[in-house]
Amino acid sequence: MNGSFGRKTVAGCALTLALLFVLGALLYRGAANQFAAVGLAAGLAMWMWVFVLLTRGNQRRHLDGLRKTIWQLELRVSERTDELTQALERHKRAEQEIKKLNQELEKRVTERTAQLEAANKELESFSYSVSHDLRAPLRHIGGFVEMLRQEASSALSEKSREHLEVIADSAQHMGRLIDNLVSFSRMGRVEMKKRQVNMDEIVKEILKENRRETEGRCIEWDIDPLPTVSGDHSMLKQAWANLISNALKYTRPKERARIEVHCAQHGGNEWQFSVHDNGAGFDMQYAGKLFGVFQRLHRAEEFEGTGIGLANVRRIVNRHGGRTWAEGKVNEGATLYFTLPNSTAT
């Protein structure tokens, strides 16, 4: 309605202007030119009316297209706003869930820490009891055995003296077992003092300390150059001492023993060490028990020991972030492996 009225108004104005033009022509021109002027004015008026109609039609189409574009844009903005609102709600819910899980985790960690502290206190109490209360009866046993030997040895029969010898040996063995058990207990609780540890130097020190064990024996050594690692010096020395003394013990019956210490970089991020011997070996079906506490695969009459040494090795290596395992064959020897992180790996 408004568009039609506007077009009529503009056309009327154009026709009026044309008539005024004709009237001017009649006033200022001669009669011969009047018809030409009238035709010219009528033509101008007609073209002006067509131009106005075309212009108004294009403007309306442009306005309609613009309105449609604006409507589509508003619709897309509305849809996008809804999506963002939903995403924000999901994000808030996820944040709340994470916060709740963190709180639950902190609570569990606090509870487990308290339980661990209580267990450590109980373990310390147990270690103290083992270290002091159980040693006293053993000292008494050893002392009375020695008194009997000195005071009544001549009155005792050969069989009785053998019984006293068994009692004394058993008391000493029990004492060593207590010492190793206390050491094993402390190894899991003592604070680690990490620094750069030269494994070559440690192995050389242990070989020097075992000179008495190697004297008079034919032992062929094959030792690789060993790297420097990050760890607790005293713990790692204890682990090497247990492994090497283990190899020396189980190769004792061999006329010609061979002990190998090897090292290789494994996977780029850890060192793999191994101690191999050609000694008594073991049955692989019992390999899982080898590093357990009080687990012995040979009779005490064959090889002395308490069953704590390799368990200590595993505990030490585990505390350093490594792994332990073993391979062996009866009467052909054994290889004990352990790994340590490579602190120089990038």
C-alpha positions as CSV (number, residue, x, y, z in Angstrom):
1,M,0.0,0.0,0.0
2,N,2.7,2.5,1.0
3,G,4.9,1.4,-1.9
4,S,2.1,1.9,-4.4
5,F,1.3,5.3,-3.0
6,G,4.9,6.4,-3.2
7,R,5.2,5.3,-6.8
8,K,2.0,7.2,-7.8
9,T,3.3,10.3,-6.0
10,V,6.6,10.2,-7.8
11,A,4.9,9.6,-11.1
12,G,2.5,12.5,-10.5
13,C,5.4,14.8,-9.7
14,A,7.2,13.7,-12.9
15,L,4.0,14.4,-15.0
16,T,3.6,17.8,-13.3
17,L,7.2,18.7,-14.2
18,A,6.6,17.6,-17.8
19,L,3.4,19.7,-18.1
20,L,5.3,22.7,-16.6
21,F,8.0,22.1,-19.2
22,V,5.3,22.0,-22.0
23,L,3.7,25.2,-20.6
24,G,7.0,26.9,-20.6
25,A,7.6,25.9,-24.2
26,L,4.2,27.3,-25.2
27,L,5.0,30.6,-23.5
28,Y,8.6,31.1,-24.8
29,R,8.6,29.3,-28.1
30,G,6.8,29.8,-31.3
31,A,3.8,28.0,-32.5
32,A,5.8,25.9,-35.0
33,N,7.8,24.3,-32.2
34,Q,5.0,23.7,-29.8
35,F,4.2,20.2,-31.0
36,A,7.9,19.2,-30.8
37,A,8.1,20.5,-27.3
38,V,5.0,18.7,-26.3
39,G,6.3,15.4,-27.7
40,L,9.7,15.9,-26.0
41,A,8.0,16.7,-22.6
42,A,5.7,13.7,-22.9
43,G,8.7,11.4,-23.7
44,L,10.7,12.7,-20.8
45,A,7.8,12.2,-18.4
46,M,7.3,8.6,-19.6
47,W,11.0,7.7,-19.1
48,M,11.0,9.4,-15.7
49,W,8.0,7.3,-14.7
50,V,9.7,4.1,-16.0
51,F,12.9,4.9,-14.1
52,V,11.0,5.5,-10.9
53,L,9.2,2.2,-11.2
54,L,12.4,0.3,-11.9
55,T,14.3,2.0,-9.1
56,R,11.5,1.3,-6.6
57,G,11.3,-2.4,-7.7
58,N,15.0,-2.9,-7.2
59,Q,15.0,-1.2,-3.9
60,R,12.2,-3.5,-2.7
61,R,14.0,-6.6,-3.9
62,H,17.1,-5.5,-2.2
63,L,15.2,-4.8,1.0
64,D,13.5,-8.2,0.8
65,G,16.9,-9.9,0.3
66,L,18.4,-8.0,3.2
67,R,15.5,-8.9,5.5
68,K,15.9,-12.6,4.5
69,T,19.7,-12.4,5.1
70,I,19.2,-10.7,8.5
71,W,16.6,-13.4,9.5
72,Q,19.0,-16.2,8.5
73,L,21.8,-14.6,10.4
74,E,19.7,-14.1,13.5
75,L,18.6,-17.8,13.2
76,R,22.2,-19.0,13.0
77,V,23.3,-16.7,15.9
78,S,20.4,-18.1,18.0
79,E,21.4,-21.7,17.2
80,R,25.1,-21.0,17.9
81,T,24.1,-19.3,21.1
82,D,22.1,-22.4,22.2
83,E,25.1,-24.6,21.3
84,L,27.5,-22.5,23.3
85,T,25.1,-22.4,26.2
86,Q,24.9,-26.2,26.3
87,A,28.6,-26.5,25.9
88,L,29.2,-24.2,28.9
89,E,26.7,-26.2,31.0
90,R,28.5,-29.4,30.1
91,H,31.8,-27.8,31.0
92,K,30.5,-26.6,34.3
93,R,29.2,-30.1,35.1
94,A,32.5,-31.6,34.1
95,E,34.3,-29.1,36.4
96,Q,32.1,-30.0,39.3
97,E,32.6,-33.7,38.7
98,I,36.4,-33.3,38.5
99,K,36.3,-31.2,41.7
100,K,34.3,-33.9,43.4
101,L,36.6,-36.6,42.2
102,N,39.7,-34.6,43.4
103,Q,38.1,-34.2,46.8
104,E,37.4,-37.9,47.0
105,L,40.9,-38.7,45.9
106,E,42.4,-36.3,48.4
107,K,40.3,-37.9,51.1
108,R,41.4,-41.4,50.1
109,V,45.1,-40.3,49.9
110,T,44.8,-38.8,53.4
111,E,43.2,-42.0,54.7
112,R,45.8,-44.3,53.0
113,T,48.6,-42.1,54.3
114,A,47.3,-42.4,57.8
115,Q,47.0,-46.1,57.4
116,L,50.5,-46.3,56.0
117,E,51.9,-44.3,58.9
118,A,50.2,-46.6,61.3
119,A,51.5,-49.6,59.5
120,N,55.0,-48.2,59.6
121,K,54.8,-47.5,63.3
122,E,53.6,-51.1,63.8
123,L,56.5,-52.3,61.6
124,E,59.0,-50.3,63.6
125,S,57.6,-51.7,66.8
126,F,57.9,-55.2,65.4
127,S,61.4,-54.5,64.2
128,Y,62.4,-53.3,67.6
129,S,60.9,-56.4,69.2
130,V,62.7,-58.7,66.8
131,S,65.9,-56.8,67.1
132,H,66.0,-56.7,70.9
133,D,63.5,-59.1,72.5
134,L,64.3,-62.1,70.3
135,R,68.1,-61.6,70.4
136,A,68.3,-62.0,74.2
137,P,67.1,-65.6,74.3
138,L,69.5,-66.4,71.5
139,R,72.4,-64.9,73.4
140,H,71.4,-66.9,76.4
141,I,71.3,-70.1,74.4
142,G,74.7,-69.4,72.9
143,G,76.1,-68.5,76.3
144,F,74.9,-71.6,78.0
145,V,76.1,-73.8,75.2
146,E,79.5,-72.4,75.5
147,M,79.5,-72.8,79.3
148,L,78.6,-76.5,78.9
149,R,81.4,-76.9,76.4
150,Q,83.9,-75.5,78.8
151,E,82.7,-77.0,82.1
152,A,81.3,-80.4,81.0
153,S,82.9,-81.2,77.7
154,S,84.9,-84.1,79.1
155,A,81.8,-85.6,80.8
156,L,79.7,-85.4,77.7
157,S,79.5,-88.2,75.1
158,E,80.4,-87.6,71.5
159,K,76.7,-87.6,70.6
160,S,76.0,-85.0,73.3
161,R,78.8,-82.7,72.0
162,E,77.2,-83.0,68.5
163,H,73.9,-82.0,70.0
164,L,75.5,-78.9,71.5
165,E,77.1,-78.1,68.2
166,V,73.7,-78.2,66.4
167,I,72.2,-76.0,69.1
168,A,75.0,-73.4,68.8
169,D,74.8,-73.5,64.9
170,S,71.0,-73.1,65.0
171,A,71.2,-70.2,67.4
172,Q,73.7,-68.5,65.2
173,H,71.6,-69.2,62.1
174,M,68.6,-67.7,63.9
175,G,70.6,-64.6,64.8
176,R,71.6,-64.2,61.1
177,L,68.0,-64.7,60.1
178,I,66.9,-62.0,62.6
179,D,69.6,-59.6,61.3
180,N,68.5,-60.1,57.7
181,L,64.9,-59.8,58.5
182,V,65.4,-56.5,60.3
183,S,67.6,-55.3,57.4
184,F,64.9,-56.2,54.9
185,S,62.3,-54.4,57.0
186,R,64.4,-51.3,57.2
187,M,65.3,-51.3,53.5
188,G,61.7,-50.6,52.7
189,R,61.4,-47.6,55.1
190,V,64.8,-46.0,55.0
191,E,65.0,-42.7,53.2
192,M,66.8,-42.9,49.9
193,K,69.7,-40.5,49.3
194,K,70.0,-40.4,45.5
195,R,73.2,-39.3,43.8
196,Q,75.3,-40.4,40.8
197,V,76.6,-43.9,41.5
198,N,79.4,-45.5,39.6
199,M,78.5,-49.1,39.2
200,D,82.0,-50.1,38.1
201,E,83.5,-48.9,41.3
202,I,80.8,-50.7,43.4
203,V,81.5,-54.1,41.7
204,K,85.2,-53.7,42.1
205,E,84.7,-52.9,45.8
206,I,82.6,-56.0,46.3
207,L,85.1,-58.2,44.6
208,K,87.8,-56.9,46.9
209,E,85.5,-57.6,49.9
210,N,85.0,-61.2,48.7
211,R,88.7,-62.1,48.3
212,R,88.5,-64.6,51.1
213,E,85.6,-66.4,49.4
214,T,87.5,-66.5,46.1
215,E,90.9,-67.6,47.4
216,G,92.0,-71.0,46.2
217,R,89.2,-71.2,43.7
218,C,89.4,-71.2,39.9
219,I,86.9,-68.5,38.9
220,E,86.8,-66.9,35.4
221,W,85.3,-63.4,35.5
222,D,83.7,-61.6,32.6
223,I,82.6,-58.1,33.6
224,D,81.4,-55.5,31.2
225,P,82.1,-51.8,31.6
226,L,79.3,-50.5,33.8
227,P,77.6,-47.1,33.7
228,T,76.9,-44.4,36.3
229,V,73.3,-44.3,37.4
230,S,71.2,-42.2,39.7
231,G,70.4,-44.0,43.0
232,D,71.2,-44.6,46.6
233,H,74.8,-45.8,46.9
234,S,74.5,-48.0,50.0
235,M,71.3,-49.7,48.7
236,L,72.8,-50.4,45.2
237,K,76.0,-51.7,46.8
238,Q,73.9,-54.1,49.0
239,A,72.0,-55.3,45.9
240,W,75.3,-56.0,44.0
241,A,76.8,-57.7,47.0
242,N,73.8,-60.0,47.3
243,L,73.9,-60.9,43.6
244,I,77.7,-61.5,43.4
245,S,77.8,-63.5,46.7
246,N,74.9,-65.5,45.4
247,A,76.9,-66.4,42.3
248,L,80.0,-67.2,44.4
249,K,78.0,-69.5,46.7
250,Y,76.2,-71.5,44.0
251,T,79.4,-72.0,41.9
252,R,81.4,-73.3,44.9
253,P,81.0,-77.0,43.9
254,K,82.4,-76.2,40.4
255,E,86.0,-77.0,39.6
256,R,86.1,-74.1,37.2
257,A,83.5,-71.4,37.9
258,R,82.5,-68.7,35.5
259,I,80.7,-65.5,36.6
260,E,79.6,-62.9,34.1
261,V,78.4,-59.4,34.8
262,H,76.8,-57.7,31.8
263,C,75.1,-54.4,31.1
264,A,73.1,-53.2,28.1
265,Q,70.9,-50.2,27.3
266,H,67.4,-51.5,27.1
267,G,64.6,-49.6,25.3
268,G,66.6,-46.3,25.5
269,N,65.2,-45.3,28.9
270,E,66.7,-48.0,31.2
271,W,69.8,-50.0,31.9
272,Q,69.6,-53.8,32.1
273,F,72.1,-55.5,34.3
274,S,72.7,-59.2,34.7
275,V,74.8,-61.6,36.8
276,H,75.3,-65.0,35.3
277,D,77.0,-68.1,36.8
278,N,77.5,-71.7,35.7
279,G,76.6,-73.0,39.2
280,A,73.8,-75.1,40.6
281,G,71.0,-73.3,38.7
282,F,67.3,-73.9,39.5
283,D,64.1,-75.2,38.0
284,M,62.3,-72.4,36.1
285,Q,58.9,-73.5,37.4
286,Y,60.0,-72.0,40.7
287,A,61.4,-68.8,39.3
288,G,58.5,-66.8,40.8
289,K,59.6,-67.8,44.3
290,L,63.2,-66.9,43.8
291,F,62.9,-63.2,45.0
292,G,60.4,-64.0,47.8
293,V,61.2,-63.7,51.5
294,F,62.4,-67.0,53.1
295,Q,62.1,-68.7,49.7
296,R,64.9,-71.2,49.2
297,L,65.2,-73.5,46.2
298,H,68.1,-75.6,47.7
299,R,68.5,-77.4,51.0
300,A,70.4,-75.8,53.8
301,E,72.8,-78.8,53.8
302,E,73.8,-77.9,50.2
303,F,74.0,-74.1,50.4
304,E,73.8,-71.8,53.4
305,G,71.5,-68.8,53.5
306,T,68.4,-67.3,55.0
307,G,66.3,-66.6,52.0
308,I,66.4,-62.9,52.4
309,G,69.2,-61.8,50.0
310,L,67.3,-61.8,46.7
311,A,64.2,-60.5,48.4
312,N,66.3,-57.5,49.4
313,V,67.6,-57.1,45.9
314,R,64.0,-56.9,44.6
315,R,63.0,-54.4,47.2
316,I,66.0,-52.2,46.5
317,V,65.5,-52.3,42.7
318,N,61.7,-51.6,43.0
319,R,62.4,-48.6,45.1
320,H,64.7,-47.3,42.3
321,G,61.9,-47.8,39.7
322,G,63.4,-51.0,38.2
323,R,62.4,-54.6,37.6
324,T,63.9,-58.0,38.6
325,W,63.6,-61.5,37.1
326,A,65.7,-64.7,36.7
327,E,66.4,-67.5,34.3
328,G,68.1,-70.8,35.0
329,K,68.5,-74.4,34.5
330,V,69.3,-77.1,37.0
331,N,73.1,-77.8,37.2
332,E,73.7,-75.4,34.3
333,G,73.6,-72.1,36.1
334,A,71.4,-69.1,36.5
335,T,71.1,-65.5,35.3
336,L,69.7,-62.8,37.6
337,Y,68.5,-59.6,35.9
338,F,67.6,-56.2,37.1
339,T,66.9,-52.8,35.5
340,L,67.4,-49.2,36.5
341,P,66.2,-46.0,34.9
342,N,68.6,-44.3,32.6
343,S,68.9,-40.8,34.1
344,T,70.8,-39.6,31.0
345,A,68.1,-40.6,28.5
346,T,66.4,-37.6,26.8
